[in-house]
Amino acid sequence: MNRFQKVYSQGAIDVMEIWVDTETGVHYVFHRNGNAAGFTPLLGPDGKPVVTRE
């Protein structure tokens, strides 16, 4: 259950979070507003997923 790590969070009702997949390094955006929510890869200015490797 440690594959995804939350690296950024803001808001309480209108929530925006950034999560990192520790196996692939891909960053994801999670957004929740009330009962609606979405989870999608974070894209850089070149349109490609943001990936970091440690």
C-alpha positions as CSV (number, residue, x, y, z in Angstrom):
1,M,0.0,0.0,0.0
2,N,3.1,2.3,-0.1
3,R,3.1,2.5,-3.9
4,F,1.5,6.0,-4.0
5,Q,2.8,8.9,-1.9
6,K,1.0,12.2,-1.5
7,V,3.5,15.0,-2.0
8,Y,1.1,18.1,-2.1
9,S,-2.3,18.9,-0.8
10,Q,-4.5,22.0,-0.5
11,G,-8.1,22.6,0.4
12,A,-10.8,20.9,2.5
13,I,-14.0,20.9,0.4
14,D,-12.4,21.7,-2.9
15,V,-9.3,19.4,-2.7
16,M,-6.3,19.4,-5.0
17,E,-3.5,16.8,-4.4
18,I,-0.4,15.6,-6.2
19,W,0.5,11.9,-5.8
20,V,3.6,10.1,-7.0
21,D,3.7,6.5,-8.1
22,T,6.9,5.3,-6.3
23,E,7.4,2.4,-8.8
24,T,7.2,4.4,-12.0
25,G,7.9,8.0,-10.8
26,V,4.8,9.3,-12.6
27,H,3.0,12.2,-10.9
28,Y,-0.8,12.3,-10.7
29,V,-3.4,15.0,-9.9
30,F,-6.3,14.2,-7.7
31,H,-9.2,16.7,-7.5
32,R,-12.3,16.4,-5.4
33,N,-15.2,18.9,-5.1
34,G,-18.2,17.6,-3.1
35,N,-19.2,14.2,-4.5
36,A,-17.2,14.5,-7.7
37,A,-13.5,13.4,-8.0
38,G,-10.9,12.6,-10.6
39,F,-7.4,11.2,-10.7
40,T,-5.3,11.7,-13.8
41,P,-1.6,11.9,-14.8
42,L,0.0,15.4,-14.4
43,L,1.2,16.7,-17.7
44,G,4.2,19.0,-18.3
45,P,4.3,21.9,-20.8
46,D,5.4,19.4,-23.5
47,G,2.2,17.4,-23.0
48,K,4.0,14.4,-21.6
49,P,3.5,13.0,-18.1
50,V,5.7,14.4,-15.3
51,V,8.1,11.7,-14.2
52,T,10.8,11.9,-11.5
53,R,13.2,9.2,-10.5
54,E,15.0,9.1,-7.2
